[in-house]
Amino acid sequence: MSSESSKKRKPKVIRTDGVPAEGKRGKGDTDQDARYYSEESEVDLRDPIKDYELYRETCQELQRLMAEIQELKSRGIKENAKQKVDAYHLQLQNLLYEVMHLQKEITKCLEFKSKHEEIELVSLEEFYKEAPPEISRPAITLTEPHQQTLARLDWELEQRKRLAEKYKECLTSKEKILKEIEVKKEYLSSLQPRLNSIMQASLPVQEYLFMPFDQAHKQYETARHLPPPLYVLFVQASAYGQACDKKLVVAIEGSVEEAKALYKPPEDSQDDESDSDAEEEQTTKRRRPTLGVQLDDKRKEMLKRHPLSVTLDLKCKDENVLHLTFHYLMNLNVMTVKAKVTTAMEMTTAISAGDLLSPDSLLNCLYPGDHGRKTPNPANQFQFDKVGILTLSDYVTELGHPYVWVQKLGGLHFPKEQPQHTVAADNSLSASHMELTVKLLRSRLQSRLALHKQFASLEHGVVPVSSECQQLFPTKIVSRLVKWTAIPYEDYAELPYTKDVIEAGLAEDTHLYYMALIERGTAKLQAAVVLNPGYSTLPPVFSLCLNWKGERNSSNDDNIRAMESEVNVYYKELWGPKPGYQLLTNQLQRLCMVLDVYLETEPHDPSVEGPKEFPQEKMCLRLVRGPLRLKPFKFNYPQGFFSHR
């Protein structure tokens, strides 16, 4: 068959274009026939004669092709065009593979990195400067980069050989030194037991020479367990004592084991069931704590002190000692102090001196306004509200006083503008306040001891005046002190002639109050005394009332006011030798003196028969002066006469 006839039989889809009109069907049938092949419809459309001719031609073509194939096989021809094409194609593939292989090799060569590129060579300037000419060869290497690189590598090799030799020498030296160190370690390890035995044997010598090295070492070991504020206090006080004050002794007291236990984590329970059973048994045996008991427990926990404390012993020249014990309240982050005095000699008992060395008042107002009754940490008030604590002053007897200067010695500073619960301890703050505070503490102890001694004499009616102060008074003073006693603040405030002092803010409940009675004949002078805690830097304040021919005080008698001025205003004349601890007794002696002048310069009442009750024994230039008729209370030494100021 011909190829044309075969092509006519290939279509499988019958198209409606060009067919007779009678062969058309409905629209739906036509669409279905155009989509699917139908042999019957094709038979109807084709001519049978033409189909026969097409069939006959096709069979003849097949016979011709088969005969041609048979003839080719019979001839034995091996050459074939397809085989040649396959051979050429194979050769082409081989050539392409070789090209690809060569391209890869070229890429490898181009990307090849030599080991010398990883070596950090010296710079060219340094190479030509340091390398010998036989290696650098500048005539060749400057123009040929390859030879230059080879020369630089030769120089690097030469240097590395030298360094390798030096390295071996260093290793040998290192091994030698290590052997020496091992020998010295063995010596030191054997030396420690010997040193311990020597230290034990030297303890009597340390005690005899007052050089307790062993005790100091133990103290520093214990100091590692102190809380930060107490540690700062211990370090700064020890440093100040060693550098400036040999009579300041610093020590640590308390239980180290309890301090260590504070930082140990709680151990886990091994048997939870047994613990729960035990708790149930305990709850059945005892009642649950009431709300009041729970609050008490919370208050105790809130006010809990650290197991360790720091003690400072301030010794004076007369061997009197002020013992200070500093505590740290862990939950409140504040420090407190307790004071105690030890005297070298047994002191004479004085009733009026009971509050002078009292721990509650001894350190009051060491700095102005520092009463030590309230906590200096503003954040504590919020903590107090939770457990029902009104103020810390209710617990200062047991815990100690939280003075502001105590916080500063521990490096604690609490800003009032921004209250903080946790404040870090500052060494510089402690160091800046240490020297002044120690001086104030020692001065406070000496002034209180001097007052204690003076009060013992005053209670016996004797006003002690030292030889250095004799020139302040005339030889003969008739008025005498007959009574000296301590009074509470409430009694002082009820006196009618002390209102001016109270209104001026010179009398507070932290001050000490006393009553002196001076007599001469029928005249009795009452002197209410306010003793500031800062005595003698701050002078005592006197309020006077004279009972003689009526009651006279500063409100109704200008001369009584002038007498008060003699002791309150001109007190600097009575300080005596520094540091001025005789100020109070000199003031009392001046009161006796001015009372004599007051009584002796009073005019005689003609209505009273007999001699004048108080004859004039003092020499006065003028008896009275001015419209206020003021009397001459100023004593002039050495002339011995009295004059007006």
C-alpha positions as CSV (number, residue, x, y, z in Angstrom):
1,M,0.0,0.0,0.0
2,S,1.1,3.5,-0.5
3,S,1.8,5.9,2.3
4,E,-1.0,8.1,1.2
5,S,-3.6,5.4,1.6
6,S,-2.3,4.6,5.0
7,K,-2.5,8.2,6.1
8,K,-6.2,8.3,5.1
9,R,-7.0,5.5,7.5
10,K,-5.3,6.9,10.5
11,P,-7.8,9.5,11.7
12,K,-10.0,8.3,14.5
13,V,-12.3,11.2,14.7
14,I,-15.0,11.8,12.0
15,R,-15.4,15.3,11.0
16,T,-18.8,16.4,9.5
17,D,-17.2,18.9,7.0
18,G,-17.6,17.7,3.4
19,V,-20.0,14.8,4.0
20,P,-23.3,14.4,2.0
21,A,-26.4,16.0,3.4
22,E,-28.1,12.7,3.8
23,G,-25.3,11.5,6.0
24,K,-25.9,14.2,8.6
25,R,-27.7,13.5,11.8
26,G,-29.0,15.5,14.7
27,K,-26.9,18.1,16.5
28,G,-26.5,15.9,19.6
29,D,-25.5,12.9,17.5
30,T,-23.1,14.9,15.4
31,D,-21.3,16.1,18.5
32,Q,-21.1,12.6,19.8
33,D,-19.6,11.2,16.5
34,A,-17.1,14.1,16.3
35,R,-15.8,13.1,19.7
36,Y,-15.6,9.2,19.3
37,Y,-14.3,6.9,16.4
38,S,-17.1,4.9,14.6
39,E,-16.0,2.2,12.1
40,E,-19.5,1.7,10.8
41,S,-19.9,5.4,9.9
42,E,-16.6,5.4,8.1
43,V,-17.7,2.3,6.0
44,D,-20.7,4.2,5.0
45,L,-18.7,7.1,3.9
46,R,-15.9,5.4,2.0
47,D,-15.9,3.8,-1.6
48,P,-15.3,0.0,-1.6
49,I,-13.4,0.0,-4.9
50,K,-11.0,2.6,-3.7
51,D,-10.4,0.6,-0.5
52,Y,-9.7,-2.5,-2.5
53,E,-7.1,-0.6,-4.6
54,L,-5.5,0.8,-1.5
55,Y,-5.3,-2.7,0.0
56,R,-3.7,-4.2,-3.1
57,E,-1.0,-1.5,-3.3
58,T,-0.1,-1.9,0.3
59,C,0.4,-5.6,0.0
60,Q,2.6,-5.1,-3.1
61,E,4.8,-2.5,-1.1
62,L,5.2,-5.0,1.7
63,Q,6.3,-7.8,-0.6
64,R,8.9,-5.5,-2.3
65,L,10.4,-4.5,1.1
66,M,10.6,-8.0,2.3
67,A,12.3,-9.1,-0.9
68,E,14.8,-6.2,-0.6
69,I,15.6,-7.3,3.0
70,Q,16.1,-10.9,1.9
71,E,18.5,-9.8,-0.8
72,L,20.6,-7.7,1.6
73,K,20.9,-10.5,4.0
74,S,21.8,-13.0,1.3
75,R,24.6,-10.7,0.1
76,G,26.2,-10.6,3.7
77,I,26.7,-6.7,3.8
78,K,28.0,-5.7,7.2
79,E,28.3,-1.9,6.7
80,N,25.3,0.0,7.9
81,A,24.7,3.7,8.1
82,K,23.1,3.5,11.7
83,Q,26.2,1.7,13.0
84,K,28.4,4.4,11.6
85,V,26.2,7.1,13.3
86,D,26.4,5.3,16.6
87,A,30.2,5.0,16.3
88,Y,30.5,8.7,15.5
89,H,28.2,9.6,18.4
90,L,30.3,7.5,20.8
91,Q,33.5,9.2,19.7
92,L,31.8,12.6,20.2
93,Q,30.8,11.7,23.7
94,N,34.3,10.5,24.5
95,L,35.8,13.8,23.2
96,L,33.3,15.8,25.3
97,Y,34.2,13.8,28.4
98,E,37.9,14.5,27.8
99,V,37.1,18.2,27.4
100,M,35.2,18.2,30.7
101,H,38.0,16.4,32.4
102,L,40.6,18.8,31.1
103,Q,38.4,21.8,32.2
104,K,38.2,20.3,35.8
105,E,42.0,19.9,35.9
106,I,42.5,23.4,34.7
107,T,40.1,24.7,37.4
108,K,41.9,22.7,40.1
109,C,45.2,24.2,38.9
110,L,43.8,27.7,38.9
111,E,42.3,27.2,42.4
112,F,45.3,25.4,43.9
113,K,46.6,27.0,47.1
114,S,50.1,26.3,48.2
115,K,51.0,25.7,51.9
116,H,53.2,28.7,51.9
117,E,50.2,30.9,51.5
118,E,49.0,29.9,55.0
119,I,52.3,30.9,56.5
120,E,52.4,34.5,57.8
121,L,55.7,35.7,56.3
122,V,57.5,38.8,57.4
123,S,56.9,42.0,55.4
124,L,59.1,42.7,52.4
125,E,60.8,45.7,54.1
126,E,61.7,43.6,57.1
127,F,62.8,40.7,54.9
128,Y,65.3,42.8,52.9
129,K,66.4,44.5,56.1
130,E,67.1,41.5,58.2
131,A,67.8,38.6,55.8
132,P,71.4,38.0,54.8
133,P,72.3,38.8,51.1
134,E,72.9,35.1,50.3
135,I,69.3,34.4,51.1
136,S,67.5,37.6,50.0
137,R,69.4,38.0,46.6
138,P,67.9,41.4,45.8
139,A,69.3,41.4,42.3
140,I,67.1,38.5,41.3
141,T,64.2,38.5,43.7
142,L,63.2,42.1,43.2
143,T,62.3,41.4,39.6
144,E,61.1,37.8,39.8
145,P,58.1,37.2,42.2
146,H,58.6,33.5,42.2
147,Q,62.2,33.7,43.3
148,Q,61.3,36.3,45.8
149,T,58.7,34.0,47.4
150,L,61.2,31.1,47.5
151,A,63.8,33.4,49.2
152,R,61.2,34.5,51.8
153,L,60.4,30.9,52.5
154,D,64.1,30.1,52.9
155,W,64.4,32.9,55.4
156,E,61.3,31.8,57.3
157,L,62.7,28.3,57.5
158,E,66.0,29.6,58.8
159,Q,64.2,31.7,61.5
160,R,62.0,28.8,62.5
161,K,65.0,26.5,63.0
162,R,66.5,29.1,65.3
163,L,63.2,29.4,67.3
164,A,62.9,25.6,67.5
165,E,66.4,25.5,69.1
166,K,65.4,28.3,71.5
167,Y,62.2,26.5,72.3
168,K,64.1,23.3,73.2
169,E,66.3,25.4,75.5
170,C,63.3,26.9,77.2
171,L,61.7,23.5,77.7
172,T,64.9,22.3,79.4
173,S,64.9,25.4,81.6
174,K,61.2,24.9,82.4
175,E,61.8,21.3,83.5
176,K,64.6,22.5,85.7
177,I,62.5,25.2,87.3
178,L,59.6,22.7,87.9
179,K,61.9,20.4,89.7
180,E,63.1,23.3,91.9
181,I,59.4,24.2,92.6
182,E,58.6,20.7,93.6
183,V,61.6,20.7,96.0
184,K,60.4,24.0,97.5
185,K,56.8,22.7,97.8
186,E,58.0,19.7,99.7
187,Y,60.0,22.1,102.0
188,L,57.0,24.4,102.5
189,S,54.7,21.4,103.3
190,S,57.1,20.2,105.9
191,L,57.5,23.8,107.2
192,Q,53.8,24.3,108.1
193,P,53.8,21.8,111.0
194,R,56.9,23.4,112.3
195,L,55.4,26.9,112.1
196,N,52.3,25.7,114.0
197,S,54.5,24.4,116.8
198,I,56.4,27.6,116.9
199,M,53.2,29.7,117.0
200,Q,51.9,27.5,119.9
201,A,55.2,28.0,121.7
202,S,55.2,31.7,121.1
203,L,51.7,32.3,122.6
204,P,53.1,33.3,126.0
205,V,55.5,35.7,124.3
206,Q,52.7,37.3,122.3
207,E,50.7,37.8,125.5
208,Y,53.6,39.3,127.3
209,L,54.4,41.7,124.4
210,F,50.7,42.5,123.7
211,M,51.1,41.2,120.1
212,P,48.3,38.6,119.7
213,F,49.0,37.4,116.1
214,D,47.3,34.1,116.6
215,Q,44.2,35.7,117.9
216,A,44.1,38.2,115.1
217,H,44.3,35.4,112.6
218,K,41.4,33.6,114.1
219,Q,39.4,36.9,114.1
220,Y,39.9,37.4,110.4
221,E,38.9,33.8,109.7
222,T,35.7,34.4,111.7
223,A,35.1,37.8,109.9
224,R,34.4,35.9,106.6
225,H,31.0,34.9,108.1
226,L,30.0,38.4,109.1
227,P,27.1,40.1,107.2
228,P,28.4,43.0,104.9
229,P,27.7,45.9,107.3
230,L,29.4,44.2,110.3
231,Y,32.2,43.2,108.1
232,V,32.7,46.7,106.9
233,L,32.7,48.0,110.5
234,F,35.2,45.3,111.5
235,V,37.6,46.0,108.7
236,Q,37.5,49.8,109.0
237,A,37.6,49.9,112.8
238,S,40.6,47.4,112.8
239,A,42.4,49.5,110.2
240,Y,41.8,52.7,112.2
241,G,42.9,51.1,115.4
242,Q,46.1,49.8,113.9
243,A,46.9,53.1,112.2
244,C,45.7,55.8,114.6
245,D,44.3,54.5,117.9
246,K,46.2,51.7,119.7
247,K,43.7,51.8,122.5
248,L,40.8,50.7,120.2
249,V,40.2,47.0,120.5
250,V,38.0,45.3,117.9
251,A,36.7,41.7,118.3
252,I,34.0,39.4,117.0
253,E,31.6,37.6,119.3
254,G,28.9,35.0,118.7
255,S,28.4,31.5,117.3
256,V,30.2,30.9,114.0
257,E,28.3,27.6,113.5
258,E,25.0,29.4,113.6
259,A,26.3,31.9,111.1
260,K,27.4,29.1,108.8
261,A,24.0,27.5,109.1
262,L,22.2,30.6,107.8
263,Y,23.8,30.1,104.4
264,K,23.3,26.3,104.2
265,P,20.4,25.2,102.0
266,P,17.6,23.2,103.8
267,E,18.0,19.5,103.5
268,D,15.2,17.6,101.6
269,S,13.0,15.3,103.4
270,Q,13.8,11.6,102.7
271,D,10.4,10.3,103.6
272,D,7.5,12.6,102.8
273,E,4.9,10.2,104.0
274,S,6.5,9.8,107.4
275,D,6.8,13.5,107.8
276,S,3.1,14.1,106.9
277,D,2.1,11.4,109.4
278,A,4.2,13.0,112.1
279,E,2.7,16.4,111.3
280,E,-0.8,14.9,111.6
281,E,0.0,13.4,115.0
282,Q,1.4,16.7,116.2
283,T,-1.6,18.6,115.1
284,T,-3.9,16.2,116.9
285,K,-1.9,16.4,120.1
286,R,-1.6,20.2,120.3
287,R,-3.9,23.1,119.2
288,R,-3.2,25.3,116.3
289,P,-1.5,28.6,117.2
290,T,-3.8,31.6,117.6
291,L,-3.5,34.7,115.5
292,G,-1.7,36.5,118.4
293,V,0.9,33.8,118.7
294,Q,1.5,33.8,115.0
295,L,2.0,37.6,115.0
296,D,4.5,37.3,117.9
297,D,6.4,34.7,116.0
298,K,6.5,37.0,112.9
299,R,7.7,39.9,115.0
300,K,10.5,37.8,116.5
301,E,11.5,36.7,113.0
302,M,11.4,40.2,111.8
303,L,13.6,41.5,114.6
304,K,16.0,38.6,114.4
305,R,19.7,39.4,114.9
306,H,22.7,37.9,113.2
307,P,24.4,35.3,115.4
308,L,27.7,37.2,115.1
309,S,28.4,40.7,116.5
310,V,31.3,43.1,116.5
311,T,32.6,44.7,119.7
312,L,34.6,47.9,120.1
313,D,36.4,48.6,123.3
314,L,37.5,52.3,123.6
315,K,40.1,52.8,126.4
316,C,40.8,56.2,127.9
317,K,44.0,57.4,129.5
318,D,42.7,56.6,133.0
319,E,42.0,53.0,131.9
320,N,38.2,53.5,131.8
321,V,36.6,51.5,129.0
322,L,33.5,52.0,126.8
323,H,32.3,48.7,125.5
324,L,30.2,48.8,122.4
325,T,28.4,45.8,120.9
326,F,27.1,46.2,117.3
327,H,24.4,43.9,116.1
328,Y,22.8,43.5,112.7
329,L,19.1,43.0,112.2
330,M,19.0,40.7,109.1
331,N,15.4,41.3,108.0
332,L,15.4,45.1,108.6
333,N,18.9,45.7,107.2
334,V,19.9,48.0,110.0
335,M,22.5,47.9,112.7
336,T,22.1,48.5,116.5
337,V,24.5,49.2,119.3
338,K,24.5,48.5,123.0
339,A,26.9,50.3,125.4
340,K,28.5,49.4,128.7
341,V,31.1,51.3,130.8
342,T,33.9,49.7,132.9
343,T,35.8,52.0,135.3
344,A,39.3,51.4,136.4
345,M,38.4,52.3,140.0
346,E,35.2,51.8,141.9
347,M,33.2,55.0,141.6
348,T,31.4,56.7,144.5
349,T,27.7,56.1,144.4
350,A,25.7,59.2,143.4
351,I,22.0,59.0,143.3
352,S,21.7,61.9,140.8
353,A,24.2,60.3,138.5
354,G,22.1,57.2,137.8
355,D,21.3,58.2,134.2
356,L,24.7,59.4,133.3
357,L,26.1,56.0,132.4
358,S,22.8,54.3,131.6
359,P,23.0,52.3,128.3
360,D,19.8,53.9,127.2
361,S,21.0,57.5,127.5
362,L,24.8,57.3,127.4
363,L,25.0,57.6,123.6
364,N,22.0,59.8,123.0
365,C,22.5,62.7,120.5
366,L,26.2,61.8,119.9
367,Y,25.4,63.7,116.7
368,P,22.7,66.4,117.0
369,G,19.2,65.0,116.7
370,D,20.3,61.4,116.6
371,H,18.1,59.9,119.4
372,G,18.3,56.3,118.3
373,R,14.6,55.6,118.9
374,K,13.4,55.2,115.3
375,T,14.7,53.0,112.5
376,P,16.8,55.0,110.0
377,N,15.5,52.7,107.2
378,P,12.3,54.2,105.8
379,A,11.4,50.8,104.2
380,N,11.0,49.2,107.7
381,Q,7.8,51.0,108.4
382,F,6.0,48.9,105.6
383,Q,7.5,45.8,107.2
384,F,6.3,46.9,110.7
385,D,2.7,47.4,109.4
386,K,2.5,43.8,108.3
387,V,3.3,42.3,111.7
388,G,1.8,45.0,113.9
389,I,4.9,46.8,115.2
390,L,4.1,50.4,115.9
391,T,7.7,51.6,116.4
392,L,11.1,50.2,117.0
393,S,11.6,52.2,120.2
394,D,9.6,49.5,122.1
395,Y,12.4,47.0,121.4
396,V,15.6,49.1,121.7
397,T,16.2,47.9,125.3
398,E,16.6,44.3,124.0
399,L,17.9,45.0,120.5
400,G,20.0,48.1,121.0
401,H,19.7,51.6,119.5
402,P,19.7,52.1,115.7
403,Y,21.6,55.4,115.7
404,V,22.3,56.9,112.4
405,W,26.1,57.1,113.1
406,V,26.0,53.3,113.7
407,Q,24.6,52.8,110.2
408,K,27.4,55.0,108.7
409,L,30.1,53.0,110.6
410,G,28.6,49.9,108.9
411,G,28.6,51.7,105.5
412,L,24.8,51.9,105.3
413,H,23.0,55.0,104.0
414,F,19.3,55.2,103.6
415,P,18.0,58.0,101.3
416,K,14.7,59.4,102.5
417,E,13.6,60.4,99.0
418,Q,13.8,56.9,97.6
419,P,13.3,54.2,100.3
420,Q,15.1,50.9,99.6
421,H,14.8,47.6,101.4
422,T,18.3,46.5,100.4
423,V,21.2,48.9,100.7
424,A,24.8,47.9,99.9
425,A,27.5,48.5,102.6
426,D,30.0,51.2,101.5
427,N,33.6,51.1,102.8
428,S,34.3,54.7,102.0
429,L,31.2,55.9,104.0
430,S,32.4,54.0,107.0
431,A,36.0,55.2,106.7
432,S,34.9,58.9,106.4
433,H,33.0,58.8,109.7
434,M,35.3,56.5,111.8
435,E,37.7,59.0,113.2
436,L,35.2,61.7,114.3
437,T,32.8,59.1,115.7
438,V,35.6,57.5,117.8
439,K,36.7,60.9,119.2
440,L,33.1,61.8,120.0
441,L,32.5,58.4,121.8
442,R,35.7,58.8,123.9
443,S,34.8,62.4,124.7
444,R,31.3,61.4,125.7
445,L,32.7,58.8,128.1
446,Q,35.1,61.1,129.7
447,S,32.6,63.9,130.2
448,R,30.0,61.5,131.7
449,L,32.7,60.1,134.1
450,A,33.7,63.6,135.1
451,L,30.1,64.5,135.7
452,H,29.6,61.3,137.8
453,K,32.5,62.3,140.0
454,Q,31.3,65.9,140.3
455,F,27.7,64.8,141.2
456,A,29.1,62.8,144.1
457,S,30.5,66.0,145.6
458,L,27.5,68.1,144.7
459,E,25.2,65.7,146.6
460,H,27.3,66.4,149.7
461,G,27.0,70.2,149.2
462,V,30.6,70.7,147.9
463,V,31.1,72.5,144.6
464,P,34.5,71.3,143.4
465,V,36.6,74.0,141.8
466,S,40.0,73.2,140.4
467,S,43.1,75.3,141.0
468,E,43.1,76.5,137.4
469,C,39.7,78.0,138.0
470,Q,40.2,79.7,141.4
471,Q,40.9,83.0,139.7
472,L,37.3,83.1,138.4
473,F,35.9,83.6,141.9
474,P,36.6,85.8,145.0
475,T,38.3,84.2,147.9
476,K,35.2,84.3,150.1
477,I,31.8,83.1,148.9
478,V,29.1,82.8,151.7
479,S,26.3,81.2,149.7
480,R,26.4,77.5,149.7
481,L,24.9,74.6,147.7
482,V,22.7,72.6,150.0
483,K,20.9,70.3,147.6
484,W,21.5,68.6,144.2
485,T,19.1,66.1,142.8
486,A,17.8,64.7,139.5
487,I,14.3,65.4,138.4
488,P,12.2,64.0,135.6
489,Y,11.3,66.0,132.6
490,E,7.6,66.2,133.6
491,D,8.5,67.9,136.9
492,Y,10.8,70.3,135.1
493,A,8.1,71.2,132.6
494,E,5.6,72.0,135.5
495,L,7.9,74.7,137.0
496,P,6.6,78.2,136.1
497,Y,10.0,79.7,135.5
498,T,11.1,77.2,132.9
499,K,8.5,77.9,130.2
500,D,10.8,80.2,128.2
501,V,13.5,77.4,128.0
502,I,10.9,74.9,126.8
503,E,9.4,77.2,124.2
504,A,12.9,78.0,122.9
505,G,13.4,74.3,122.2
506,L,16.3,74.0,124.6
507,A,14.6,71.3,126.8
508,E,13.8,67.9,125.3
509,D,12.9,64.6,126.8
510,T,16.3,63.2,125.8
511,H,18.1,65.7,128.0
512,L,18.9,65.3,131.7
513,Y,17.3,67.5,134.4
514,Y,18.5,68.5,137.8
515,M,17.5,70.8,140.6
516,A,20.0,72.8,142.7
517,L,19.2,74.6,145.9
518,I,21.6,77.4,147.1
519,E,21.0,79.1,150.4
520,R,22.3,82.0,152.4
521,G,20.5,82.9,155.5
522,T,16.7,83.1,154.7
523,A,17.3,83.4,151.0
524,K,16.9,80.3,148.9
525,L,17.8,80.1,145.2
526,Q,16.3,77.3,143.2
527,A,18.2,76.5,139.9
528,A,16.5,74.2,137.4
529,V,19.3,72.8,135.2
530,V,19.0,71.3,131.7
531,L,22.0,69.1,130.8
532,N,22.3,68.5,127.1
533,P,23.7,65.1,126.1
534,G,26.4,66.9,124.2
535,Y,27.9,68.4,127.4
536,S,30.4,70.1,127.6
537,T,30.4,71.1,124.0
538,L,26.8,72.3,124.6
539,P,26.5,74.1,128.0
540,P,23.8,73.5,130.6
541,V,20.9,75.9,130.8
542,F,19.9,77.4,134.2
543,S,16.5,78.7,135.2
544,L,16.4,80.6,138.5
545,C,13.8,81.3,141.2
546,L,14.8,83.2,144.4
547,N,12.6,82.8,147.5
548,W,13.3,85.8,149.6
549,K,10.8,88.3,150.6
550,G,8.5,86.8,148.0
551,E,9.2,84.7,144.9
552,R,11.5,86.3,142.3
553,N,12.4,85.0,138.9
554,S,13.3,86.3,135.4
555,S,9.8,87.4,134.7
556,N,9.5,89.8,137.6
557,D,13.1,90.7,138.5
558,D,15.6,92.0,135.9
559,N,18.5,91.1,138.2
560,I,17.4,87.4,138.3
561,R,17.5,87.5,134.5
562,A,21.0,89.1,134.7
563,M,22.1,86.3,137.0
564,E,20.8,83.7,134.5
565,S,22.8,85.5,131.8
566,E,26.0,85.2,133.9
567,V,25.8,81.4,133.7
568,N,23.9,80.9,130.4
569,V,25.4,83.6,128.2
570,Y,28.9,84.1,129.5
571,Y,29.5,80.4,130.0
572,K,32.7,80.5,127.9
573,E,34.5,82.3,130.7
574,L,33.8,79.2,132.9
575,W,35.0,76.5,130.6
576,G,38.3,76.2,132.4
577,P,41.0,74.0,131.0
578,K,40.1,71.9,127.9
579,P,38.1,70.0,127.2
580,G,35.9,72.0,129.6
581,Y,34.5,69.2,131.8
582,Q,34.4,71.7,134.8
583,L,31.8,73.9,133.2
584,L,28.9,72.8,135.3
585,T,30.6,73.2,138.7
586,N,32.0,76.6,137.7
587,Q,28.5,77.7,136.8
588,L,27.2,76.6,140.2
589,Q,30.1,78.4,141.9
590,R,29.3,81.5,139.9
591,L,25.6,81.3,141.0
592,C,26.8,81.2,144.6
593,M,28.9,84.3,143.9
594,V,26.2,86.3,142.1
595,L,23.7,85.4,144.9
596,D,26.1,87.0,147.4
597,V,26.3,90.1,145.3
598,Y,22.5,90.2,144.8
599,L,21.8,89.9,148.5
600,E,24.6,92.2,149.7
601,T,23.6,95.0,147.3
602,E,20.0,95.0,148.3
603,P,19.1,98.3,150.2
604,H,18.3,98.0,153.9
605,D,14.6,98.1,154.8
606,P,14.3,100.9,157.4
607,S,11.1,99.4,158.7
608,V,13.0,96.3,159.9
609,E,14.8,96.8,163.2
610,G,18.3,95.5,163.8
611,P,21.3,95.1,161.6
612,K,21.2,94.4,157.9
613,E,20.7,90.6,157.3
614,F,23.3,90.5,154.5
615,P,26.1,93.0,155.2
616,Q,28.2,94.1,152.2
617,E,31.4,92.1,152.0
618,K,32.1,92.4,148.3
619,M,33.8,95.5,146.9
620,C,31.6,97.0,144.1
621,L,32.4,100.2,142.1
622,R,28.7,100.9,141.7
623,L,25.8,99.2,143.5
624,V,23.2,99.7,140.7
625,R,23.2,101.1,137.2
626,G,20.7,102.2,134.6
627,P,16.9,102.3,134.7
628,L,16.7,98.6,135.3
629,R,18.9,99.1,138.5
630,L,21.1,96.2,137.5
631,K,23.7,95.0,140.0
632,P,27.5,94.5,139.4
633,F,27.8,90.7,138.9
634,K,31.1,90.7,137.0
635,F,34.2,89.7,139.0
636,N,37.5,91.3,138.1
637,Y,40.7,89.4,138.8
638,P,43.2,90.1,140.3
639,Q,41.7,93.5,141.6
640,G,39.0,91.6,143.4
641,F,36.1,94.0,142.8
642,F,32.8,93.6,141.0
643,S,31.6,95.8,138.1
644,H,28.8,96.0,135.6
645,R,29.1,94.4,132.2
